[in-house]
């Protein structure tokens, strides 16, 4: 049988304003229906443990942590900060279950987001104050704990998501600095040695294989900006990559075109929440111009999901909802172009 035709989808970066997970889930799922990708929102306004790193630490297995003035740190025993992170994530999952359970037609897909293994190692400290990134053994332990914990998260969410296909995104905003030796030490007077690209790919493939074995439909890898990080990401097993549109060069597009033709999906962040929301036509044309320039067929637009850059949490709930509405409108416009091609 021929493979079913995919539609252009819409999603967002995952952060959301406010402190009420029920309201957040209702807003997200209300705007992102159909072929789009609703997500489990994170609410950083609740404080430590709901931020990107604290939320990811909350899924780790057998690696306790706490929060110090210099940032998150691995410790010997769980404490208040870990309990706070655990409680926030449980509240989010419970709220998702309540909202999904009340839906007449539950969403068929769901996105989750965590900080990726490399950027987590750069953003968390050992007991001596240095980053986990400096210690090879500590990095490996962190990668393994994240792989196990992310798989547990997929199972927990799948249990309340009413059959939704789960897609887990790993954000690696620091990948380029890590792979090119530009991460500063704790003192700030020197930089850490670059991580080998093979280690990066192995870490990403480890978390991907773990969550897929737990039932996830696949993973999205967001390698941030930079040639080295993108090249490493493309060599891994993630089913999709996610990039900011302004940072994608023509050379990047040529490489991405090869991946799309080979079956990999692409997420493109086309909206900066810190700026006024452009019109649908402007956003759609920003994608189509690059798509045509690199020679990709319009029929391949079904590989695409449009998204926002992080920052919705700093906006009002109304502005955040408007951004989701606009993403869904852009996806519809692009899908009409695909269908007419």
DRENVEX-41809 format. One record per residue (C-alpha): residue in three letters; x, y, z; residue number from 1. Coordinates in Angstrom, 1 decimal, padded with zeros to 4 digits, m for minus. Example, Ala and Ser with C-alpha at 12.3 -4.5 7.8 and 13.67 -1.06 7.14 Angstrom:
2
 res      u      v      w   n
 ALA  012.3 m004.5  007.8   1
 SER  013.7 m001.1  007.1   2
# end
This chain:
341
 res      u      v      w   n
 UNK  000.0  000.0  000.0   1
 UNK  001.3  003.5 m000.7   2
 UNK  002.4  005.5  002.3   3
 UNK m000.3  007.9  003.5   4
 UNK  000.3  011.6  002.6   5
 UNK  001.5  013.7  005.5   6
 UNK  000.2  017.2  006.2   7
 UNK  002.2  020.2  007.3   8
 UNK  002.0  020.5  011.1   9
 UNK  002.3  023.2  013.7  10
 UNK  003.6  023.2  017.2  11
 UNK  005.5  025.5  019.6  12
 UNK  008.6  025.6  021.7  13
 UNK  007.0  024.2  024.8  14
 UNK  007.2  026.9  027.4  15
 UNK  004.0  028.6  028.5  16
 UNK  002.9  031.6  030.7  17
 UNK  001.3  031.3  034.0  18
 UNK  001.3  028.6  036.7  19
 UNK m001.9  026.6  036.1  20
 UNK m001.2  023.4  034.1  21
 UNK m004.9  022.8  033.5  22
 UNK m005.3  026.1  031.8  23
 UNK m002.1  025.6  029.9  24
 UNK m003.1  022.2  028.5  25
 UNK m006.5  023.4  027.6  26
 UNK m005.1  026.4  025.6  27
 UNK m002.5  024.3  023.8  28
 UNK m004.8  021.5  022.9  29
 UNK m007.5  023.9  021.9  30
 UNK m005.4  025.6  019.3  31
 UNK m003.3  022.6  018.0  32
 UNK m005.8  020.1  016.7  33
 UNK m005.9  017.9  013.5  34
 UNK m002.5  017.2  012.0  35
 UNK m000.7  019.6  014.4  36
 UNK  001.5  018.6  017.3  37
 UNK  000.1  019.7  020.7  38
 UNK  002.7  019.5  023.5  39
 UNK  003.0  019.1  027.2  40
 UNK  003.5  022.7  028.3  41
 UNK  006.2  023.7  030.8  42
 UNK  005.5  026.6  033.2  43
 UNK  008.8  028.2  034.2  44
 UNK  006.9  031.0  036.1  45
 UNK  006.4  028.4  038.9  46
 UNK  010.2  028.7  039.6  47
 UNK  013.1  026.4  039.9  48
 UNK  012.3  022.8  038.8  49
 UNK  010.0  024.1  036.1  50
 UNK  012.8  025.6  034.1  51
 UNK  014.3  023.7  031.2  52
 UNK  017.2  022.2  033.1  53
 UNK  015.4  021.6  036.3  54
 UNK  012.5  019.9  034.5  55
 UNK  014.9  017.6  032.7  56
 UNK  016.8  016.8  035.9  57
 UNK  013.4  015.8  037.3  58
 UNK  013.2  012.8  035.0  59
 UNK  016.7  011.4  035.8  60
 UNK  017.0  008.0  037.5  61
 UNK  019.3  007.6  040.5  62
 UNK  021.0  010.9  040.1  63
 UNK  019.8  013.3  042.9  64
 UNK  020.2  017.0  042.4  65
 UNK  019.7  020.4  044.1  66
 UNK  020.0  024.1  043.3  67
 UNK  022.9  026.2  044.4  68
 UNK  023.6  029.9  043.8  69
 UNK  025.8  028.9  040.8  70
 UNK  023.1  026.6  039.3  71
 UNK  021.9  023.0  039.4  72
 UNK  024.2  020.4  041.0  73
 UNK  024.4  016.6  041.4  74
 UNK  024.4  015.5  045.0  75
 UNK  024.3  012.4  047.2  76
 UNK  020.7  012.6  048.4  77
 UNK  017.4  014.0  047.1  78
 UNK  016.3  017.3  048.8  79
 UNK  013.6  020.0  048.6  80
 UNK  014.6  021.2  045.1  81
 UNK  014.3  017.7  043.6  82
 UNK  010.9  017.2  045.3  83
 UNK  009.7  020.4  043.8  84
 UNK  010.8  019.4  040.3  85
 UNK  009.2  016.0  040.7  86
 UNK  005.9  017.5  042.0  87
 UNK  005.7  020.0  039.1  88
 UNK  006.2  017.4  036.5  89
 UNK  003.6  015.1  038.1  90
 UNK  001.1  018.0  038.2  91
 UNK  001.7  018.6  034.5  92
 UNK  001.1  015.0  033.6  93
 UNK m002.0  014.8  035.7  94
 UNK m003.4  017.9  034.1  95
 UNK m002.7  016.5  030.7  96
 UNK m004.6  013.3  031.7  97
 UNK m007.6  015.4  033.0  98
 UNK m007.8  017.5  029.8  99
 UNK m007.2  014.7  027.4 100
 UNK m009.7  012.5  029.3 101
 UNK m012.4  015.1  028.8 102
 UNK m011.9  015.4  025.1 103
 UNK m014.5  014.0  022.8 104
 UNK m011.8  013.4  020.1 105
 UNK m008.4  013.3  021.8 106
 UNK m005.4  014.6  019.8 107
 UNK m003.6  011.8  017.9 108
 UNK m000.1  013.2  018.6 109
 UNK  001.7  014.8  021.5 110
 UNK  005.1  016.5  021.8 111
 UNK  007.4  016.4  024.8 112
 UNK  010.6  018.4  025.3 113
 UNK  013.7  017.9  027.4 114
 UNK  017.2  019.3  027.5 115
 UNK  019.5  017.1  025.5 116
 UNK  022.3  015.1  027.1 117
 UNK  025.2  017.4  026.0 118
 UNK  023.6  020.6  027.0 119
 UNK  022.4  019.0  030.3 120
 UNK  026.0  018.0  031.0 121
 UNK  027.1  021.6  030.4 122
 UNK  024.3  023.1  032.5 123
 UNK  024.7  020.9  035.6 124
 UNK  027.6  020.9  038.1 125
 UNK  029.4  018.4  040.1 126
 UNK  029.9  018.7  043.9 127
 UNK  033.2  020.5  043.3 128
 UNK  031.4  023.2  041.3 129
 UNK  032.8  022.2  037.9 130
 UNK  030.4  021.3  035.1 131
 UNK  029.5  017.6  034.6 132
 UNK  031.0  018.1  031.1 133
 UNK  034.6  018.0  032.5 134
 UNK  034.3  014.4  033.7 135
 UNK  034.0  011.6  031.2 136
 UNK  032.6  009.1  033.7 137
 UNK  030.1  011.6  035.0 138
 UNK  028.9  012.4  031.5 139
 UNK  028.4  008.8  030.7 140
 UNK  026.4  008.3  033.9 141
 UNK  024.3  011.4  033.1 142
 UNK  023.6  010.2  029.5 143
 UNK  022.5  006.7  030.8 144
 UNK  020.3  008.2  033.5 145
 UNK  018.6  010.6  031.0 146
 UNK  018.0  007.7  028.6 147
 UNK  016.3  005.7  031.3 148
 UNK  014.3  008.6  032.7 149
 UNK  013.2  009.9  029.4 150
 UNK  011.8  006.4  028.6 151
 UNK  010.0  006.4  031.9 152
 UNK  008.5  009.8  031.0 153
 UNK  007.2  008.5  027.7 154
 UNK  005.5  005.6  029.5 155
 UNK  004.0  007.9  032.1 156
 UNK  002.6  010.3  029.5 157
 UNK  001.5  007.6  027.2 158
 UNK m000.6  006.1  030.0 159
 UNK m002.8  009.3  030.2 160
 UNK m002.6  010.5  026.5 161
 UNK m005.3  008.3  025.2 162
 UNK m003.4  006.6  022.5 163
 UNK m001.5  009.7  021.2 164
 UNK  001.7  009.1  019.3 165
 UNK  004.4  010.6  021.4 166
 UNK  007.3  012.5  019.9 167
 UNK  010.2  013.6  022.3 168
 UNK  012.4  016.6  021.4 169
 UNK  015.8  017.0  022.9 170
 UNK  017.0  020.6  022.9 171
 UNK  020.8  021.1  022.5 172
 UNK  021.3  024.9  022.6 173
 UNK  024.9  024.5  023.7 174
 UNK  025.9  021.8  021.2 175
 UNK  028.0  024.0  018.9 176
 UNK  030.0  025.4  021.9 177
 UNK  030.5  022.0  023.4 178
 UNK  031.7  020.4  020.1 179
 UNK  034.1  023.2  019.3 180
 UNK  035.6  023.7  022.8 181
 UNK  034.0  027.0  023.7 182
 UNK  032.3  026.2  027.0 183
 UNK  033.9  028.2  029.9 184
 UNK  035.1  026.5  033.0 185
 UNK  033.4  027.3  036.4 186
 UNK  036.1  030.1  036.9 187
 UNK  035.5  031.5  033.5 188
 UNK  039.2  031.9  032.8 189
 UNK  039.5  029.1  030.3 190
 UNK  037.4  026.8  028.2 191
 UNK  036.7  023.1  028.4 192
 UNK  038.1  020.7  025.9 193
 UNK  035.8  019.9  023.0 194
 UNK  033.6  016.8  023.2 195
 UNK  034.3  014.4  020.4 196
 UNK  031.5  014.4  017.8 197
 UNK  031.2  010.6  018.0 198
 UNK  030.4  010.9  021.7 199
 UNK  027.7  013.4  020.9 200
 UNK  026.1  011.2  018.3 201
 UNK  026.3  008.1  020.5 202
 UNK  024.6  010.1  023.4 203
 UNK  021.8  011.2  021.1 204
 UNK  021.3  007.8  019.7 205
 UNK  021.3  006.3  023.2 206
 UNK  018.4  008.5  024.3 207
 UNK  016.6  008.0  021.0 208
 UNK  016.8  004.2  021.1 209
 UNK  015.6  004.2  024.8 210
 UNK  012.5  006.3  024.2 211
 UNK  011.6  004.5  021.0 212
 UNK  011.8  001.2  022.9 213
 UNK  009.5  002.7  025.5 214
 UNK  006.9  003.5  022.8 215
 UNK  007.8  006.9  021.4 216
 UNK  007.2  007.4  017.7 217
 UNK  010.6  009.0  017.4 218
 UNK  012.7  011.9  018.5 219
 UNK  013.4  015.5  017.4 220
 UNK  016.9  016.8  017.9 221
 UNK  017.3  020.6  018.1 222
 UNK  021.1  021.2  017.8 223
 UNK  021.0  024.9  017.9 224
 UNK  023.1  027.0  015.5 225
 UNK  026.4  026.1  013.9 226
 UNK  027.8  023.9  011.2 227
 UNK  029.5  021.3  013.5 228
 UNK  026.4  020.6  015.6 229
 UNK  024.1  020.3  012.6 230
 UNK  026.5  017.9  010.9 231
 UNK  026.6  015.8  014.0 232
 UNK  022.9  015.9  014.4 233
 UNK  022.3  014.8  010.8 234
 UNK  024.5  011.7  011.4 235
 UNK  022.3  010.5  014.3 236
 UNK  019.2  008.4  014.5 237
 UNK  016.7  011.2  015.4 238
 UNK  013.6  011.1  013.1 239
 UNK  013.6  014.9  012.8 240
 UNK  015.7  017.9  013.4 241
 UNK  014.5  021.3  014.6 242
 UNK  016.2  024.6  013.6 243
 UNK  015.5  028.3  013.7 244
 UNK  014.7  029.5  010.2 245
 UNK  016.9  032.7  010.3 246
 UNK  020.0  030.6  011.1 247
 UNK  019.6  028.1  008.2 248
 UNK  022.1  029.0  005.5 249
 UNK  021.7  027.9  001.9 250
 UNK  024.4  025.3  002.6 251
 UNK  022.4  024.0  005.5 252
 UNK  019.3  023.8  003.3 253
 UNK  021.1  021.7  000.7 254
 UNK  022.0  019.2  003.4 255
 UNK  018.5  019.2  004.9 256
 UNK  017.1  018.6  001.5 257
 UNK  019.0  015.4  001.3 258
 UNK  017.7  014.4  004.7 259
 UNK  014.1  015.2  003.7 260
 UNK  014.3  013.2  000.5 261
 UNK  015.6  010.3  002.6 262
 UNK  012.6  010.5  004.9 263
 UNK  013.7  012.7  007.9 264
 UNK  011.3  015.3  009.1 265
 UNK  012.1  018.9  009.8 266
 UNK  010.8  021.4  012.3 267
 UNK  011.5  025.1  011.5 268
 UNK  011.0  027.9  014.1 269
 UNK  009.6  030.8  012.1 270
 UNK  008.2  033.0  014.9 271
 UNK  010.1  035.0  017.6 272
 UNK  007.7  035.4  020.5 273
 UNK  009.5  038.6  021.5 274
 UNK  008.4  040.4  018.3 275
 UNK  005.0  041.3  016.8 276
 UNK  003.3  038.3  015.2 277
 UNK  003.6  038.6  011.3 278
 UNK  000.8  037.9  008.9 279
 UNK  000.3  034.4  007.7 280
 UNK  001.4  035.2  004.2 281
 UNK  004.7  036.6  005.4 282
 UNK  005.5  033.6  007.5 283
 UNK  004.5  031.1  004.9 284
 UNK  006.5  032.8  002.2 285
 UNK  009.6  032.8  004.4 286
 UNK  009.5  029.0  004.3 287
 UNK  008.5  028.7  000.7 288
 UNK  011.2  030.9 m000.5 289
 UNK  013.9  028.7  001.0 290
 UNK  012.1  025.5  000.0 291
 UNK  012.0  026.6 m003.7 292
 UNK  015.5  028.0 m003.7 293
 UNK  017.0  024.7 m002.7 294
 UNK  014.8  022.8 m005.2 295
 UNK  012.7  020.8 m002.9 296
 UNK  009.3  019.7 m004.4 297
 UNK  006.3  021.3 m002.8 298
 UNK  004.9  017.8 m002.3 299
 UNK  007.6  017.3  000.3 300
 UNK  006.2  020.0  002.5 301
 UNK  004.4  017.2  004.4 302
 UNK  007.8  016.6  006.1 303
 UNK  007.6  020.0  007.7 304
 UNK  006.3  021.2  011.1 305
 UNK  006.4  025.0  011.8 306
 UNK  007.1  026.1  015.3 307
 UNK  008.1  029.1  017.5 308
 UNK  011.3  030.0  019.1 309
 UNK  011.3  029.7  023.0 310
 UNK  009.9  032.6  024.8 311
 UNK  006.1  032.2  024.9 312
 UNK  006.3  032.0  028.7 313
 UNK  007.3  035.6  028.9 314
 UNK  004.2  036.7  027.0 315
 UNK  000.6  037.0  028.2 316
 UNK m001.7  033.9  027.9 317
 UNK m003.5  035.8  025.1 318
 UNK m000.4  036.5  023.2 319
 UNK  000.8  032.9  023.6 320
 UNK m002.5  031.6  022.3 321
 UNK m002.4  034.0  019.4 322
 UNK  001.1  032.6  018.5 323
 UNK m000.3  029.1  018.4 324
 UNK m003.3  030.2  016.3 325
 UNK m000.8  031.8  013.8 326
 UNK  001.3  028.7  013.7 327
 UNK m001.8  026.6  012.9 328
 UNK m002.8  029.1  010.2 329
 UNK  000.6  029.0  008.6 330
 UNK  000.6  025.2  008.6 331
 UNK m002.8  025.2  006.9 332
 UNK m001.6  027.7  004.3 333
 UNK  001.5  025.6  003.5 334
 UNK m000.5  022.5  003.4 335
 UNK m002.8  024.0  000.8 336
 UNK  000.3  024.8 m001.3 337
 UNK  001.4  021.2 m000.9 338
 UNK m002.0  019.8 m001.8 339
 UNK m002.2  021.9 m005.0 340
 UNK  001.3  021.1 m006.2 341
# end
